[in-house]
Amino acid sequence: MNARRLLLSALLGVVGALLVALWSRSGAVPGARLGSLRLLWRVERPILASAPAPRKSPGASDQTVPAKVEGAPALRHSHPITPVHQRIYQENSLIGRLNAAMDRGDTAELRRVNAQYRAEYPEDGQRLQDGYDLIARCQERRTADDRAEAERLWHEQRGSTLRRYVRRYCLE
């Protein structure tokens, strides 16, 4: 079975090489030779030309959007940046700083940013704060208690974003 596959792949390789050799000698594509870097086509017009002017419908005025229609609600952004969004962005920024400190092995910075995270986001629905504390302890020195806590986190919090880091810093 393996001999057949080897023979078939060798035959296909030889046939392919012959086709490429014949194609390059025949001049089927003007100016195309193997190893040639000559352009086969030229751009007659710039690719990024200016956009054409928008078409006006018959009877349309120059003013396409009325300044204000009485009784109509004011135009709003479809996805405004609310205080909730800003809070999420700030939390993501803190998590990024925690991950950077963890990657550098800077346990002092990791603990300092985690304390700020605890103060600003006491709810911690994903239980990340305890995980970052555990990683900081494991980076400094691993103890049997830390390993037991890491194993518990590993088995119980299957969806945690810290799971792989707990494995890397506490279990390996």
C-alpha positions in Angstrom: 0.0 0.0 0.0 2.8 2.4 0.9 4.8 1.4 -2.2 1.8 2.3 -4.4 1.4 5.7 -2.8 5.1 6.4 -3.2 5.1 5.3 -6.8 1.9 7.4 -7.5 3.3 10.5 -5.9 6.6 10.1 -7.8 4.8 9.8 -11.1 2.7 12.9 -10.3 5.8 14.8 -9.4 7.5 13.8 -12.7 4.5 14.7 -14.8 4.1 18.0 -13.0 7.8 18.9 -13.5 7.5 18.0 -17.2 4.4 20.2 -17.6 6.1 23.2 -16.0 9.2 22.7 -18.2 7.1 22.5 -21.3 4.9 25.5 -20.3 7.9 27.7 -19.6 9.6 26.8 -23.0 6.5 27.2 -25.1 6.0 30.8 -24.3 2.3 30.3 -23.6 2.4 33.3 -21.4 4.4 36.2 -23.1 7.4 37.2 -21.0 6.9 34.4 -18.5 9.9 32.3 -17.8 10.8 30.5 -14.6 12.9 32.8 -12.5 11.8 35.9 -14.5 10.6 38.9 -12.5 9.3 40.9 -15.4 5.8 42.2 -15.0 3.1 40.5 -17.1 0.7 43.4 -16.9 0.7 47.1 -16.2 -1.8 49.3 -14.4 -3.2 51.8 -16.9 -5.2 53.7 -14.3 -4.5 54.2 -10.6 -6.1 51.5 -8.5 -7.4 53.9 -5.9 -9.1 56.4 -8.1 -11.2 59.1 -6.5 -14.8 58.0 -6.0 -17.3 59.2 -8.5 -19.8 61.9 -7.4 -23.0 60.4 -6.0 -25.9 60.4 -8.3 -28.8 62.6 -7.6 -32.3 61.3 -8.0 -34.6 63.4 -10.2 -36.0 66.3 -8.2 -33.6 66.0 -5.3 -32.4 69.2 -3.8 -28.7 69.9 -2.9 -29.5 69.4 0.8 -29.5 65.6 1.2 -30.2 65.5 5.0 -32.5 68.0 6.6 -30.9 70.0 9.4 -33.7 69.2 11.7 -37.2 67.8 11.3 -39.7 69.1 13.8 -40.9 66.3 16.1 -38.2 63.9 15.0 -35.8 62.5 17.6 -32.3 63.7 17.5 -29.8 61.6 15.6 -27.7 59.4 17.9 -24.9 57.0 17.4 -26.2 53.5 17.0 -23.9 52.1 19.7 -23.1 54.9 22.1 -20.2 54.7 24.6 -22.1 54.5 27.8 -20.6 54.5 31.4 -21.1 50.7 31.4 -19.0 50.4 28.2 -16.3 52.6 29.8 -16.3 50.5 32.9 -15.8 47.3 30.8 -12.9 49.0 28.9 -11.3 50.0 32.1 -11.6 46.5 33.5 -10.1 45.0 30.3 -7.2 47.5 30.6 -6.6 46.3 34.2 -6.7 42.7 33.1 -4.2 43.5 30.4 -1.8 45.1 32.9 -2.2 42.0 35.2 -1.4 39.7 32.3 1.7 41.8 31.3 3.0 41.8 34.9 2.4 38.0 35.1 4.3 37.4 31.8 7.2 39.5 33.1 7.2 37.7 36.4 6.9 41.0 38.3 5.0 39.7 41.3 5.1 43.1 43.1 3.4 44.8 40.1 1.0 41.9 39.8 -0.1 42.2 43.5 -0.4 46.0 43.2 -2.6 46.0 40.1 -4.6 43.1 41.5 -5.3 45.2 44.7 -6.5 48.0 42.5 -8.6 45.5 40.6 -10.1 44.3 43.8 -10.9 47.9 44.9 -12.5 49.0 41.7 -14.3 45.7 40.8 -15.3 44.0 44.0 -17.9 41.9 42.3 -15.4 39.7 40.4 -17.9 37.4 38.8 -15.2 35.3 37.1 -13.1 35.0 40.3 -10.0 36.3 38.5 -8.7 38.2 41.5 -8.1 35.0 43.6 -6.5 33.4 40.5 -4.0 36.3 40.1 -3.1 36.1 43.8 -2.5 32.4 43.4 -0.3 32.9 40.4 1.7 35.6 42.2 2.3 33.2 45.1 3.3 30.4 42.7 5.7 32.7 40.9 7.5 33.6 44.1 7.6 30.1 45.6 5.3 27.1 45.2 4.0 25.5 48.3 1.9 22.3 48.8 -1.1 24.5 49.7 -0.7 26.6 46.6 -0.5 23.5 44.5 -3.7 22.1 46.1 -5.5 25.4 45.5 -4.3 25.4 41.9 -5.5 21.8 41.3 -8.9 22.8 42.8 -9.1 25.9 40.5 -8.0 23.7 37.5 -10.8 21.2 38.1 -13.6 23.5 39.2 -13.2 26.6 36.9 -13.1 25.0 33.5 -14.0 28.2 31.7 -11.6 30.5 33.5 -9.2 32.5 31.3 -6.6 32.0 34.0 -6.7 28.3 33.8 -3.8 27.9 31.4 -1.6 30.3 33.5 -2.4 28.5 36.7 -1.3 25.3 35.0 1.9 27.0 33.7 3.0 28.7 36.9 1.6 26.4 39.6 1.2 22.9 38.3 4.1 22.4 35.9 
